[in-house]
Amino acid sequence: ILYGRVFVLLKIHYTITSKNIFYITYTINLIFILKIVNFFLYKHVYNFVYIFY
């Protein structure tokens, strides 16, 4: 009974931590992607303005 309970607790803990790690990596990737997109957009807009002026 004790081993079963410990196993369940470990399983719950593992799922929670893996979920948190997933969310953390997801947010980091999202921020990274947004930074890259922002950089490219900024360069593109800058070139566009440069061409017009």
C-alpha positions as CSV (number, residue, x, y, z in Angstrom):
1,I,0.0,0.0,0.0
2,L,2.8,2.4,1.0
3,Y,4.8,1.8,-2.2
4,G,1.6,2.3,-4.3
5,R,1.0,5.6,-2.6
6,V,4.5,6.8,-3.1
7,F,4.4,5.8,-6.7
8,V,1.2,7.7,-7.3
9,L,2.7,10.8,-5.6
10,L,5.8,10.5,-7.7
11,K,3.7,10.2,-10.8
12,I,1.6,13.2,-9.9
13,H,4.8,15.2,-9.1
14,Y,6.4,14.1,-12.4
15,T,3.4,15.1,-14.5
16,I,3.2,18.5,-12.7
17,T,6.9,19.3,-13.2
18,S,7.0,18.1,-16.8
19,K,4.0,20.4,-17.5
20,N,5.7,23.3,-15.8
21,I,8.9,22.6,-17.8
22,F,6.9,22.4,-21.0
23,Y,5.2,25.7,-20.3
24,I,8.5,27.4,-19.4
25,T,10.2,26.1,-22.6
26,Y,7.1,27.1,-24.6
27,T,7.2,30.6,-23.3
28,I,10.9,30.9,-23.8
29,N,10.5,29.7,-27.4
30,L,7.6,32.1,-27.9
31,I,9.6,35.1,-26.7
32,F,12.6,34.0,-28.9
33,I,10.4,33.7,-31.9
34,L,8.7,37.1,-31.2
35,K,12.1,38.7,-30.9
36,I,13.2,37.2,-34.2
37,V,10.0,38.3,-35.9
38,N,10.3,41.8,-34.4
39,F,13.9,42.0,-35.6
40,F,13.0,41.0,-39.2
41,L,9.9,43.3,-39.2
42,Y,12.0,46.2,-38.0
43,K,14.7,45.6,-40.6
44,H,12.0,45.3,-43.3
45,V,10.2,48.5,-42.3
46,Y,13.5,50.3,-42.0
47,N,14.5,49.2,-45.6
48,F,11.0,50.1,-46.8
49,V,11.2,53.6,-45.3
50,Y,14.8,54.0,-46.6
51,I,13.6,53.2,-50.1
52,F,10.7,55.7,-49.9
53,Y,12.9,58.5,-48.6
